Amino acid sequence: MDIDNIPFGKDFRVHITEAVVHSDILLVIVGRRWLGASRGGIKRMDSETDFVRLEIEAALSNAIPIIPVLAGSARMPPPAQLPESLKNFAFLNAAPVDTGRDFHQHMERLIRSIDQTLATTGSRDEVAPPTDADMPDLTALRDAPFAPELVVLPAGEVIMGSTEEDEAAYEDERPQHRVMIAWRFAIGRYPVTFYEYDQFCEVTRREKPGDNGWGRGRRPVINVSWRDAQDYIAWLSQETGRSYRLPSEAEWEFACRAGTTSRYSFGDAIWRRDANYAYSELGRTSEVGSYLPNPWGLHDMHGNVWEWVEDDWHDNYRGAPSDGSAWSDSETSPTPRRCVVRGGAWSGVSRDCRSASRRRDFTVSRSNGLGFRVARTVS
């Protein structure tokens, strides 16, 4: 493929990702000056718009088999010299191809390796994509190369809120109550990232939110309002043909707890190794997935950024739905409208990062501690 073949007006990142996702194998040819190659004085691997970097990132994130091919005396780059999104590339076993007398022998070995990989994985074009009904619980899925990765969650029960005896709880977390979610749904493995949200902005010619100078890429998108999140979800639904939405507050706590009943999904205490919050002293957001996931494979449910959910704000749970649906009363809610945010943030105290903790904000509010993750019903 040549860049001249990319249609005018097409987001080249989306075009490249789509091409890689429909490939059976990605061969990455590494020469002696591969790592040091630069454009405009910037090392190509440090540029988020470099074609080679985009291709490798797309293959890594979509589980496309990658075979590094070392040309001549080239060596694999050390992980410390690669951006975070490419570090796993450094650990792939490479195929050396000598340009001298052993060239044909090395190429035959490479071809056999390609054949073996194809025999193991099969051609991606020959396999029909699984339907929602085929997806086992806790399976990861992605509806499009540019869409957030999701995790399928089972139907089930959650005890929402906090007990009267819990001294760490706020009054708005009571009364504790039982909620039965009768449907399976998928929710973002991570909060929506700048990489994902920026594609929406570029396609729709929307102004990008600021990153506070902390960086974009795999950091959670910040400075987005509830209404911004709804606009992104509407665009994502149209582009993928799937009905995306914000999770309800009950779905969010169900996902966060992941079958646990403790204050956090990892126990009743939190330490700086567990999440990005005030005690971590990072003073900014961290790349999604920097901390261990909860038991259901979801990252950053505690700390990093507060996350918008669908529900209107209520001062307590008296009268809350028991079926897991969003508690919305927009016709009677005050103006300006306030909605719920969950999960705590990089600047928040440990108390705010608990599974039951909740806060309110105006739907037009934007801040460097506000983001969101997406959801959609599976069955």
C-alpha positions, 0 to 999 in steps of 0.5 A: 500500500502506498499513502497515495492510495488513501482516499482524500478526506479519509483519516489515514490512521483509521485507513491504516488500522483497517488494513492491518486488522484485515491482514493475516500477518504483519511483517516488520522489516527492521534495518540497522537505522530503523530506530534512529530514523527521523523526519523533521528532526523527530525520531519516527517512533516518537511521532504518534503520526508515523505510519510504521508506528501506527501499523505496529500499534494496530497489530498489537492492539488487535492481536494480529500476528507480527514477525519482525524481520531483521535485515542484515546485521540489524538487531531488535530495539530495546524496550526502553527506547520504544514508546509505551505502546510499542514496548511489547514489540521488543519481546517478539522473536525476530527472523534474521535475514542475511543479505549475503550467501545465506539469504535464500536459506533465511528466506525459506525459513521465514516462509515456513514460519509464515505458513505455520502461522497461517495454519495455526490461525487460519485466514482472517477473511475466511472466518466469520466474526462471532456474533454477540450471542457467541461471545462468552462472558469476560471475552474482550471484543472491539467493534471497529479498529477505532472503537474502544476495547470492550469486555463482555459482562454477565447478567447478575446481582450487585449490592449497591452502596454502603452500609450504615456502619461504614465510616468511610461512606457518604450519606448519598451512598445509602440505603444499600440496596440489591440490584438485579441486572438481567442482561449481559452487557459490554463495557470499556476495558479502559476509559476512552482514550485521547487516541480514540476521542481524537479520531472522532474530533478529526472526522467530525471537525470538532475542536479537540479537548486540551490535555493539560500538557500531559500527553494524549495517546493512551491517556484517558481523554479529559476536559469532556462534558457529559454532553461531549460524551453523548456526542462521541457515543452517537458518532461511534454508534453510527460508525459501527452500527452498534448501539453504544451508550454510557453505562448506568450507575448500577452497571458501573458499580456492578462492573467495578465491584466484579463480584466483590463486596469490599471497599475496593475491588482488591480489598478494603485498603488502597495503596499507591501501587493499586491506582492513580489517586492523590497519594500516588503523587503523580499529579496528573493522569496516567496511561490507561492500563498502568495498574492491575485490572479488577477480577473482570479484567477492567482497568482504572475503575478506581482513580485516574479520572472520574467517569460520567454515567447515564444517570441523573443525580439523586441525593440518595438511593431511596426510590432507585431502580432495582433492575440496573437501568439508568435513573433518569428524570430529565423532564423534572431535573433542575436546569442546568442538569446534573449527572453522576460521575463515578470512580475517583480521579488522580487528584482525589483522596482514597475515600473517593476511589471506593467502589460505592463512591459517587459524585455529581457534576453539571452536564456541561462541566469539563475538568482535567479529572473528568472522562468516561467509558462506553457500554453497550447491551449484548443480550 
